[in-house]
């Protein structure tokens, strides 16, 4: 996928009703992660998901967690302090409750904080 296709996929995701169970996988898919990768992350057996945070999914350089409403900032802190984030040399952490959307680039300390419905405006932040 090129940047335009990724932007379209992310915009489409942002317009959908929030599905906490599906969001991490849909987000990764919008950024061109293959279906086999998503299947491995979902799998209880042979999972490649190394997240140690409740509601979390970790894939290569990103650690995503879905949380209870009003808890996005606390969950971002939890992701930042997570041993899995450190061990996996994660670059970006992201937390959302479907209302708030917060993310941080751990290498630059650059952050995104916006309403969930507006996260597509920041798709470039997640391109690596």
C-alpha positions in Angstrom: 0.0 0.0 0.0 1.1 3.5 -0.6 0.5 6.5 1.6 -2.7 7.5 -0.2 -4.2 4.0 0.2 -3.2 3.9 3.9 -4.8 7.3 4.5 -8.0 6.1 2.9 -8.0 2.9 5.0 -7.3 4.9 8.2 -10.0 7.4 7.3 -12.5 4.6 6.7 -11.6 3.0 10.1 -12.1 6.3 11.9 -15.6 6.7 10.4 -16.7 3.2 11.6 -18.4 2.6 14.9 -15.8 1.9 17.5 -15.3 -1.9 18.2 -13.0 -2.3 21.1 -12.2 -5.9 20.4 -11.4 -5.3 16.7 -9.8 -1.9 16.8 -6.1 -3.0 17.2 -6.4 -5.4 14.4 -8.3 -3.0 12.1 -5.7 -0.3 12.8 -2.8 -2.6 12.0 -4.6 -3.8 8.8 -5.1 -0.2 7.7 -1.4 0.2 7.9 -0.9 -2.8 5.5 -0.3 -5.6 7.9 -1.1 -8.8 6.2 -4.0 -11.0 7.0 -1.7 -13.8 8.2 -0.1 -11.4 10.6 -3.4 -10.4 12.0 -4.5 -14.0 12.3 -1.4 -14.8 14.3 -1.9 -11.8 16.6 -5.5 -13.0 17.2 -4.6 -16.6 17.8 -4.7 -17.8 21.4 -2.4 -20.6 20.4 0.8 -19.6 18.6 0.1 -15.9 19.1 2.7 -13.4 18.0 1.2 -10.8 20.3 3.7 -10.1 23.0 1.6 -7.4 24.8 1.5 -7.6 28.6 -1.1 -4.9 28.9 -4.8 -5.7 29.3 -6.5 -5.1 25.9 -3.2 -4.8 24.3 -1.7 -5.9 21.0 2.0 -5.5 20.2 3.3 -5.8 16.7 6.9 -4.9 15.8 7.3 -1.2 16.5 3.8 -0.4 17.9 2.0 -1.3 21.1 -1.7 -0.6 21.1 -4.2 -0.9 23.9 -8.0 -0.4 24.1 -9.2 0.7 27.5 -12.3 1.7 29.5 -13.8 5.1 28.7 -11.9 7.9 30.4 -8.7 5.8 30.9 -6.8 6.5 27.7 -4.1 8.6 29.3 -3.5 6.2 32.1 -3.3 3.3 29.6 -0.8 5.2 27.6 1.3 5.5 30.7 0.9 1.8 31.4 2.1 1.1 27.8 5.1 3.3 28.3 6.1 1.5 31.5 5.3 -2.0 30.1 8.3 -4.4 30.1 7.0 -5.7 26.7 7.3 -2.2 25.2 10.8 -2.0 26.4 11.8 -5.5 25.4 10.2 -5.2 22.0 12.0 -1.8 21.3 8.6 -0.4 20.5 8.7 3.0 18.8 5.0 4.0 19.1 2.4 3.4 21.8 -1.3 4.1 21.3 -4.3 4.0 23.6 -7.9 4.6 22.9 -11.3 4.2 24.6 -13.2 5.0 21.4 -13.7 8.6 22.6 -10.2 9.7 23.2 -7.2 8.7 21.1 -3.6 9.2 22.5 -0.3 8.1 21.1 3.4 8.8 21.7 6.5 8.3 19.6 8.9 7.0 22.2 12.0 8.0 20.2 11.0 11.7 19.7 8.5 12.2 22.5 6.1 13.6 19.9 2.5 13.0 20.9 -1.0 12.9 19.4 -4.1 13.5 21.5 -7.4 13.9 19.8 -11.0 12.8 19.6 -11.2 9.2 18.3 -13.1 10.4 15.3 -10.2 12.7 14.3 -7.3 10.2 14.5 -7.2 9.8 10.7 -5.9 13.3 10.5 -2.7 12.0 12.1 -2.1 8.9 10.0 1.4 10.3 9.0 2.5 10.1 12.6 2.3 6.3 12.4 4.1 5.8 9.1 7.5 4.4 9.8 
